[in-house]
Amino acid sequence: MNRIRAALAIAAVELRRFLRDRSNIFFVFIFPLALVMVLGLQFGGQGPAGRVAVAGEENTLRASIAAQLEGDDVAVAYTDLDGMREQVARGRTDVGLVISSDQAAAFDEGQDVQVQMIPSSQAAAQTTVQLVRSAVREATTYQGQVAALSGRGASQAQIETALARAAEEVSPPTLQVRGGEVDELAQEFAGLGQFDLGASSQLLLFVFLSSLAGSVTLIQARRRGIIARSVAAPVSIGQVLVGQGLGRLAIALFQGLYIMLATAVLFDVNWGTPALTVLVLLIFSTVSAGAAMLLGSLIDNEGAASGLGVGAGLVLAALGGGMMPLEIFPDTLRTVAHVTPHAWAYDALADIQRRDAGLVDILGPLAVLVGMALALVLVGTWALRRSLARAM
């Protein structure tokens, strides 16, 4: 029991030393949340279902089509013919729509209507074309219904009441577009909150970075004789090694749990099943702790360790899905990405957040992470033992 208390005391000291570093106030507490917010605001919003630029004078046909499009969450902009063509050419809109005065007059008279569409080369253009066709069809159908009822002698008030009642009683069919890379990506990220994806990626990025940054305190403890004085006390070298390893683990876990709790409270991030998410965090933190022990044992200069830790952490995070979703990686690069622990942790968190996965569903990624953790902790402990032997 005394041995365990000694190791835990060393770990607590390491965590306090890390948190007392004033530079960590920004990088541990503020910077991760700021990045989650920026990523969520820029890329995590649901956004419009499409963009349409409409050329033509204001009339009932334009207003009716625009109302249908906006009801389908399509962003509608009004411009002249040249402006519409420029937007299509520059990819600033998905579809250009031309509504002539002749077609508007035909619409008012209850006749067939034809509008000109100019799709852009954007990936979402074909989906937006279908939405425009549906909007035009619904607008002309409604106008035809009004003309038919009016021909039967119904008043405007009766027409509006009858069509409103029909709309309430009849459920319109739903359309799901399947197939194609864009639609597959949309389905992959369907159901994610605005900040969910950014929060999980920043969790992996900063847990690994903070743990590697914690290697600096290990170097300082060795160079300043703190570890030597610990061994001089009734503390064995094994307790020192365990305590230092637990200290690196405590730093990583503190950073991860802080990000999880803060994003859940501030941004309403859904982390899925909390117990499973914490389990992934624990194993990934152990991987990070082993890497920090190895880095702090092989390098004797704090500046060099800090620079190498930040550089290695950023590169591994970029490759492993900590900066961009793995789903948009090419197949070959996605395979290469799984040499990093970040990619396996990303897969496990994605299953928990998006697919309500259970423990059995994520056993594969967890097994790989456990293997990486064991390898890095064993090598890091061996390297730390050698460095302590030289220091004493």
N, C-alpha and C positions, 0 to 999 in steps of 0.2 A: 504493500500500500504506500509506504514511504517513497519507494522508487517511482510509482505512478505520480504521486504528488510532486516530486521533484521535476519530472518531465513536464507536467502540466504547468508548473511555475515558470519554467524556462520558456514554454510556449506563450504564456501570458505576457511575460516580459518582452518577447519579440513582437507581439501584436501591439503592445503599448508603445514601443519604440517606433514602430512603423506609423502609428497614428499620430504620434507627437511631431512627426516631420510636417512642418507647415505647408510645404509644397503639395503634400497629399490632400490637403483640404479641398483644393480645386480639382485635382485629377481623380480623386476617389469619390467625392461627394457631389460635385457640381457638373463636371465635364460629361460623365456618362449620361446623366439625365438630359443635359442640353442636346447631346447628339440624338438621343431617342426622340426628343421633341422635334428637332429639325428634320430627321428622317421621316417621322410620321406626318409632319406638315407638308413635306415635299412629295413623298412617294407613297405614303400609307393611306391617303384619302381614297374614298371610293370613286370620286371623279365622275364626269359625265359619261353616259353610254356611247356618245359620239358627238361630233361637231358638224354642224351644217351652216353654210353661208348662203343666204337667200338674196337673190337679186330680183328686183321688181318693186313697183309702187305698192303702197299700202292698199289692201282690198280684203274682202271677206275670205277669198280663197287662201291668201297668204296667212291671214289671222287664224283660219281654221287648221291649216296644216301645221303652223307653228305651235298651236295649242296641243295638237296631238303629239308632236315631237317632244315638247317640253314635258308632257305627261309621261313619256317614256324615258325621261331623264337625259334627253339629248340637248346639248347646248346650241342655241340658235342665234346667229348674228345676221344683221341686215346691212347690205351694202349695194353698190351699183354693179353693173355687169363686169366692168374692168377690175374693180376691187375683188369681186368674187373669183374671177379667173386667176388673179395674182395669189390669193390665199390658197387656192387649190394647187397652183404650180409650186408654191413654196412649202406645201405640206402643213399649212397652218389650220386647215380644216379637212375633214374627211370627205365631204361631199359638197359640191356647189349645186344650187337649185335655182332655176330660172322660171319665174312666174310672169307670163306676159299678160297684158291687159285683155287680150282676146280670150285667153283661157279663163281669166277672172270673170269676164262677162258670161261665158258659157256656164261656168259654175253657178252664177247667180240665177241663170235660167233653168237650172236642173239638167243640163246636157252633160255629155261625156267630157272629161277633162284630160289633157295630156300636158305634163310638165317635163322640162328638160333637166336631166341630172348629169353632172360631171364628177365622177369619182376621182379621188386623188390616188397617189401610189402608196398611201399609208396602209399599214397592216390592218387597221380597223375599218378601212373604207367599205369593204364588201358587207360587213355587218351593218354599218350605218346605211348603206343603200337599201337593205331590206327593211330597216326601220322607216326610211323615207317612203318606200313603196307602201308599207302598211299604213303610215299616216295619211298619205294621199287617198288610199282606198277607204279608210275610215271616214275621212272628211267628205268624200263624194257620196259615200253611202248615207251619211247623216243628211247631206243636202237632198239626196233623192228621197229619203224618208219624209223630210219636211215638205218637198214638192208634192209627194203622193197624198199626204194628209191634207195639205192645203187644197189640192184638187177635189178632195171629198167634202170640202166646205168647212173644215175645222179651222178654228181661230188660232192665232199665234199662241195665246195662253194655253189652249187645249193641246196644241202640238207639243209645246215645251213640257207640259205635265205628263203627257202620254210617253214621250221619249225618255224623260227622266225616270218614270216608273219602270219602263222596260229595261233601262240600264241597271236599275237596282235588282230586278228580279232575275235577270239573265247573267250568269257568270261568263265572262269572256274566256276564250281558250288561252292557254299559256304556251309560250314558245321557248324552247331551249336549243341553242345552237351547239352542236357537238362536232368534233373533228377539227384538226388544224392545230398548229403549235400555239397560236395566240389563245385559242379557246381552252386548250389543255392547261396553260399557265393560269388563265382566269379561274378555272375550276380548282387548280391546286391551291390558290390563295383565297378561294371563296370562304367567307365566314370569318376571316381574320379581322380583328379590329384595326383601327387606324395606326396604332402604335405597337401592335403585337409583334410584327416581324422585326422591326427595328430594335425592340427591347430584347428579344432573344439573341439577335446577332451581337448587340453591344454587351450583353451578359458574357458571352464567350470571349469577346475581345478584351474586356477590362479585367475579368478574372485572371486570365493568363498574363496580361500586362502587369497587373498589380502584384501578382505572385513573383514574377521575374524581377520587378522593382524591389521586392522584399529581399532579394539576394544581396542587396547592398548592405542591409543591416547584418547579414551573416558575415560578410567580409569585414565590416567594422568590428564586430564582436571578436573575430579572430585576430585582427591587426592590433586592436587596443588591449588585448589580453583579457577580455571579459570571459572568454571560454576557458582560458588557462586558470583564472581564479575560480571558476566554477568547478573545474576538475580538482583543484587544490582543496576545495571544500569536500564534505562527505557526499560527493556526487560522482558516479562512475562515468566513464567515457560513453558507455551505452546509453545512460540516461541523458547525457548531453546530446547525443545523436538523435535520440527519439524526441527530445524537447525541441531541437532545432527543426526537425522535420514537421512536428506538430505546429510549430510557429509559422512555418511557410503555409501549412494547410489552413491555419486559423486566419491568416491574411486573405487567402483566396476565398474562403467561405464567407468571411465578413463582407468582402466586396460583392460577392454574388448575392447573398441574402439581402444586402442593402438595396441593390438594383431591383431585385424581385419585389420587395416590399414597397419601395418608393414608386416604382412604375405602376404597381397595382393600385396604389392610393391616388397618385397624381394623374395617371393616364388611363386608369381602368383597364390595364392590360390583363388579359386572360391567360394564365399560365397552365391551364388544364388541371390535371390532378396534382395538387400541391405535393403530396408525398413522393410521387414519381419524379416530378421536376426537381425536388430537393435531392433525390437519389442521384439523378444525372449530374447535378451540380456538385455533389460530394465526390463522385468518382472523377469528374473533370478537374475539380480542385486538387485532388490527389495527384493527378497527372501534372498539373501546374506546379505543385509543391515539389515533386521530384525534379522537374526541369529547373526550378529555382535553386534547389540544393546543388545540382550539378553545375549550374552556372556560377554560383557563389563559391564553389570549391575549386574550380579550375582557374578563376581569375582573381587576382589580388588587388586590383585597382577599382575603386568604387565608380569612377567616371566611365571607365571602359566597360564595366559590367552593366551600368545603367544604359549606356548607348547601345551595347549589343543586345540587351534585353528588350529595349523598345523596338529596335530594328527587327529582331527575330520575331517578336510578338506581332508586329504589324504585318510582316510577310506571311506568317502562318495563318493569321486571321483572314487576310485577303484571299489566300489560297483555299482556306477551309470554310468559307461561307460567313465569316464574321463581318464582312463589309458588303458583299453582294450575295443574294440568294443563290444557293447551289443549283436551283431549278433552271436558271438562265445560262448556266455554264454549258459549253459544248460537251458531248459525251466523253471525249478523251480527257478534257481538263477536269471533268467531274470525277473521273476515275483516279486521276493523279491527286486530286484534292483529298482523297481518303488516305493519303499517307500522313495526314495531320489529325490530331485528336479533335480539332475543332469540327471537322466534317462529320465525324461519328456522333459527337454531341449534338450537332445541328440536326442530324437525321432523327435522333431520339426526341429532341424537343419538338421538332416538326410533327412527329407522330402523336405526341402527347397533346400539343396545342390544337392541331387541325383535324385529327382523326380519332380523338378520344381513345388513344391506344392504352392498353393495359401493360402490366409488367411483362407478360409473355411476348407481347408484340415488339418490345424493344430489347429483348434479350441479346439479339445479335450485336447491335451497337454497344450495348453495355459490356458485353464480353470482350470486345476489342478494346474498349476504354480501360477495363480492368487489367488487361494484359499490358497495355502501354503504361499504366500507373505502376504496376509491379516492376516492370523493367526500369523505368526512370527512378523510382524510389530506391531500388537495389543499387543501381549504378551511382546515384547521387549520394547514398549513404557510404558506399565504398570510397568514393572520391573525397567526401568530407572527412572520413576517418583518416585517410592519407594526409590531407591538408592539415588536420589537427596534430597528427604525429610530427609533421615537419615544424609546425608552429611551436610545439613544446620541446 
